Amino acid sequence: MIRAIRRGDVAEVSRMAEGDSLSLHAVTTTGRSGLVLVSPETIAVIRRVKALRESQNVPVWYSLDTGPSVFLNTRPEHLNAVCDDIQSNTKLQVIKSQVGGSARTIDQHLF
């Protein structure tokens, strides 16, 4: 991962993030509690992302936290096309966001 970051290889960093996301869910699913945190909609989005990337050569990747939400990463020039595709093919709501900027210490807290 460090080498890919240093090279600026977004595709490789993103490929590894996808693998890490799947590994996380494999551990939670096969752990003692047997938590299944993905939904059919999660799988539908993952499949659609793979189809966009493989058949249409769109630079888009997914990542997952511990839950059913899927986060998509793409370049700004592909954002609207990716969002439109996901919404029309899965009927799910897409929320757009962007990179939040550099890390910094703040005194204002949410709670």
Contacts in CASP RR format, 6 or more apart in sequence:
PFRMAT RR
TARGET T0000
AUTHOR 0000-0000-0000
METHOD contacts of the structure
MODEL  1
MIRAIRRGDVAEVSRMAEGDSLSLHAVTTTGRSGLVLVSPETIAVIRRVK
ALRESQNVPVWYSLDTGPSVFLNTRPEHLNAVCDDIQSNTKLQVIKSQVG
GSARTIDQHLF
1 13 0 8 1.000
1 16 0 8 1.000
4 12 0 8 1.000
4 13 0 8 1.000
4 16 0 8 1.000
5 13 0 8 1.000
10 59 0 8 1.000
11 59 0 8 1.000
11 61 0 8 1.000
14 61 0 8 1.000
14 73 0 8 1.000
15 61 0 8 1.000
17 61 0 8 1.000
17 63 0 8 1.000
17 73 0 8 1.000
18 61 0 8 1.000
18 62 0 8 1.000
18 63 0 8 1.000
20 63 0 8 1.000
21 62 0 8 1.000
21 63 0 8 1.000
21 64 0 8 1.000
22 64 0 8 1.000
24 64 0 8 1.000
24 66 0 8 1.000
25 37 0 8 1.000
25 38 0 8 1.000
25 64 0 8 1.000
25 66 0 8 1.000
28 34 0 8 1.000
28 35 0 8 1.000
28 36 0 8 1.000
28 37 0 8 1.000
28 66 0 8 1.000
29 35 0 8 1.000
29 36 0 8 1.000
29 37 0 8 1.000
37 66 0 8 1.000
37 67 0 8 1.000
37 68 0 8 1.000
38 64 0 8 1.000
38 67 0 8 1.000
38 68 0 8 1.000
39 68 0 8 1.000
41 68 0 8 1.000
41 90 0 8 1.000
41 92 0 8 1.000
42 64 0 8 1.000
42 67 0 8 1.000
42 68 0 8 1.000
42 69 0 8 1.000
42 70 0 8 1.000
44 89 0 8 1.000
44 90 0 8 1.000
44 92 0 8 1.000
45 62 0 8 1.000
45 70 0 8 1.000
45 72 0 8 1.000
45 86 0 8 1.000
45 90 0 8 1.000
45 92 0 8 1.000
46 62 0 8 1.000
46 70 0 8 1.000
48 85 0 8 1.000
48 86 0 8 1.000
48 89 0 8 1.000
48 90 0 8 1.000
49 60 0 8 1.000
49 61 0 8 1.000
49 62 0 8 1.000
49 70 0 8 1.000
49 72 0 8 1.000
49 86 0 8 1.000
52 58 0 8 1.000
52 60 0 8 1.000
52 82 0 8 1.000
52 85 0 8 1.000
53 59 0 8 1.000
53 60 0 8 1.000
53 61 0 8 1.000
58 74 0 8 1.000
58 78 0 8 1.000
58 81 0 8 1.000
58 82 0 8 1.000
59 74 0 8 1.000
59 75 0 8 1.000
59 78 0 8 1.000
60 72 0 8 1.000
60 73 0 8 1.000
60 74 0 8 1.000
60 78 0 8 1.000
60 82 0 8 1.000
61 72 0 8 1.000
61 73 0 8 1.000
61 74 0 8 1.000
62 70 0 8 1.000
62 71 0 8 1.000
62 72 0 8 1.000
62 73 0 8 1.000
63 70 0 8 1.000
63 71 0 8 1.000
63 73 0 8 1.000
64 70 0 8 1.000
64 71 0 8 1.000
65 71 0 8 1.000
72 82 0 8 1.000
72 86 0 8 1.000
74 82 0 8 1.000
76 98 0 8 1.000
79 96 0 8 1.000
83 94 0 8 1.000
83 96 0 8 1.000
86 92 0 8 1.000
86 94 0 8 1.000
87 93 0 8 1.000
87 94 0 8 1.000
END
